[in-house]
Amino acid sequence: MKRRSDAPQESAPEDLESLRDKLMGLGERSMRKSYYPELRARMEELERFRTLLDNASDLIFVIEADSGRITDINETALRKMGATREQMDGTFLHTLLSPGQEQALAGLLRGEADTLQSSVVFNLPLAGGGRFPAEITTSVLGLDHRSLAVVMARDVTARLESQRELARAWGYLRSIVDAMPSLLVGVNETLQITLMNAHCAAMTGVGAGDVQDVGGTKGKLLSDVLPWLPELPGALLETMKDGNTRTLRRLPGKGPDGTAWYDVTIFPLNQGRHEAVARIDDVSSRVRMEEVLMQTEKMLSVGALAAGMAHEINNPLAGILQGVQSVLRRFSPDLAANRAAAQRAGLDLDVMNAYLDDREIPSMLRSVQESGIRASRIVSNILEFSRRSDMSKAQVQLSQLVDKALELAVNEFDLKKKYDFRHVRITRVDAPDLPSVWCVPTQIEQVILNLLKNAAQAMAAAGTVEPAITVRTGWCDGMACAEVEDNGPGMPESVRERVFEPFFTTKGVGEGTGLGLSVVYYIVVEQHEGRVGVRSAPGEGAAISIRLPMNGQEGPSRRG
Amino acid sequence: MADGQELGLRKFVAPEFVFGEGASRLAARHAINLGARRPMLVTDAGLINSGWSRMLEEELRSAGLECVLFSDITANPKDHEVMAGEELYRCEGCDALVALGGGSVLDCAKGIGVVNACGGHITQYEGVDTIHSPLPPMVCIPTTSGSSADVSQFAIITDTTRKVKIALVSKMLVPDVSLLDPIPTTTMSAALTAETGVDALTHAIEAYVSNANSPVTDMFALESMRLVHRWLVHAVRDPMHIKARSQMCLASLDAGLAFSNAILGAVHGMAHSLGGSLDLPHGECNAILLGPVIAFNFPSAPRRYRKVAKALGCAVEGLPDDEVLDMLLGAVKMLRAEVNLNRNLGELGVTRADIPRLAGLAMQDPCILTNPRKPAQADLEAIYEAAL
């Protein structure tokens, strides 16, 4: 009978018969309206839902949004809190909370806090006493013209515990990383910084907030943070590419006190991300130590050689001196043995002496003797250095030592070496209150003398027009300090680095031994635990300074 | 066969109903008992004007029910009116239907319930037993005595796209409660009283001669005929005649109980066709077609028509069938004349050219299936012709 279908007007008799039956209410689906089938379906649905809610792991409350009165509660909540439905019926949710949390709940129900964004943790009573932390989410809904809120509470004891544990472990690791004296810096493949320890942050002046966040949007670039290690980025990228750990040694860089050296170890992070970490260690002191050791090593071997040589020279020298002494004695008419020998030979001693005097032989012999004595003094000095004795240390004023050294220098007029202290303008600057220094006076005299001679020779060699030397004494970093500055040619860095090396000289063969400044080094550094320093640049003169500790009296030199 | 005694399976479905003066005052109580909190009061402009709607609305409100009013309904209710009503029902969060009005209002309320329960468009539910979910609770207060939509399993809606009336047939459409009160019917005009009264009579006659008749429906059908014969003229002539109004209410109830279960015949099939395509008043179409259809059907159920004639006051004892038919047709004609329903289809604007289409639509109407005589389309065309 459906008009919609294009069935022929005369339907088959059976169809019409069955349609008639249906009209009469005899069709299979003919029934008076009944809500029961749907009701039953809904009841079953409700039952399933109830079971679902009751077996949910979360605590579920339905409350009146404005009053907080509980209108429904699931079994999990009753079980967890050890309450019966009757006890809970009509109580107010905020009475279950810890004191002071009511306002937070009210705010939550007013929608002031978005629980999807930030979880709010409340304390709910626990069956058998005590409370447990519960993270609460709420959703307010209108139902039957009332404002109801579904409050879901989740026991987060375990989670908080594991969070704390995680935070503790993280903090522990972080503090290990931060406590490392090395600089640690991690980067991703675009060379944005992903990790930085406290030492590195302090060193580079970059805050932890500048480290790349998870979104990866605001990471600083390595090249901005550590511009003074230009070799670093390339090495990091290579490590990320091939996954190999690599070490870069003695990279020059910037330190708190100027130039510094760094060793860098780069290793890949195998965390699924493309990252690499560089451990940067400041090895400046080690590098300096190595240099000093090398220097010392060289000097020690030179010292031993010199001592051996001095010893070997000493014996023949003693023979020469003794011989000269004997020759002079045996010319003397005062000795009975000389007179007896002359008488036996028929020689008039006076005549012979007149001849000798006429030919200036005695003065020649005395000259030999003086030279021998001087050679002997040099040898004994060398021996003294090599013994590194501080036997003769005394408390002296540095300025007095400078006075003596200047005196010696002026007397060391040496035509051959073409320098003359009388042409050099000497300026003295002495700190007025400088206390005395514990040192071997003759050695420090020698040091200053050597410095003066070195300056004078340099200026003479360069033909400095108005040569001038300034000698300063004073304080420097808690040490007594003496500095000899000239206005000579200065020196390039290549020279400056090697001035204290034994046998290093810029002078022509025969003009210098190359020992002057290394002796300075020995005396100051080795014998007095002081320091030496050079300040110079080409055309700007040179200043060589020595520093001596003030507390030298407390004990003998460790190397003594 | 319709005349015979052999009997197949028969079902009888009736709503819970309260009959009597003041029954309509029980609307709020029944709505509440059915679980209503926010009922939709479905009615039309006429009942708003007569004041019955406001009275009912106030009673519902004073009982604590938030009432939503829907009254955009015309005679021969249209599909879009149903859809608009359902949208309002849904948007307002209504949970029950209280229908106050004649057949159009009650059918529209049923349509709203169907769409609300089953979704989709009302025209999807054309046919028998196509409604799969129970409608919302529904309380009906008929204000005419004739449509019997308050007790029937039918809802007739106009499909405005195809310009046809579609029939929704399902026991689901039987209301939960009907409150049959003669008082609201007192404001009906004489014409409306006449139309609806003849409609009730047609329901009773068609149910009685239907090939789906049963002893139970027969009782209601015959009693309804007797009541219409006895009281309709009084009700038409004297609107405030409570006794007449009351008896016409009863006549309508009886006819409704009969035809809802025994179904109808060719008169309704052909009247639905007229109403759907030309929007003609249902009761008047029935009045016009009743005589010609009786003449056509008579040979198939002479004994039953004899009892119809008797119920309508004809002394037919011992008379031959053809005389019985003449007397019956005369009685129908006289009743029409007494209640002033004398127009024929031509006067309503139907032309001969309309007839083939009207007959074609009527052939597809389910009511034809229970007509005692199986018609061919030519038979229906002849009947329309006779009614012009």
Interface residues (C-beta under 8 A of the other chain):
Chain A: M1 K2 R3 R4 Q9 L16 L19 R20 K22 L23 M24 G25 L26 G27 E28 R29 S30 M31 R32 K33 S34 Y35 E38
Chain B: L9 R10 K11 V13 E126 G127 V128 D129 H132 S133 P134 L135 Q153 R162 V164 I166 V169 S170 K171 M172 L173 V174 D176 N211 A212 N261 A262 I263 G360 L361 M363 Q364 D365 P366 L369 T370 Q377
